[in-house]
């Protein structure tokens, strides 16, 4: 997962992963560790060129691009990400049925 520490969409994906028991590694592009020589910014440019997507987060499973937050939520809800995780040998709670979009910040939910 390529993410930003302060991003609510990144937080939402992290919350969903935690509830589903999906282990992940996050490369936080705005972290202190990636500030030297603008390494985080440089990675973001490469990531955009690779995926064609300017948005963060960007999620990969076993090196295969899933997409951003909404694509990841769609893949969880239609269970296609379950297949990728299983193929990659990643253990997770396949029985977790919660709508992935419920992890978004409340200000985005319909009123």
C-alpha angles and dihedrals in degrees: 000000000000107000149151121245093226099042117116092205089055090049089051093053090046091052092050091048090050093050092047092045092240109159115218144168117228123206100200104204093197095049122123089245091062098043096086110103088351091283092158091052092048091050089050091055091050090046092052091049091048098047103025088229123117094193130097135249104052116183129205129184115201089341094309117120115240098175137235130323097292094046089049091049091048090049090051094047094047089042094234090124087055089062092049092048092048092048089051091051094245114154115221141144102279089178095065102116103178116131105257091219090064087076092066118105113278092242087069096050119100112264 
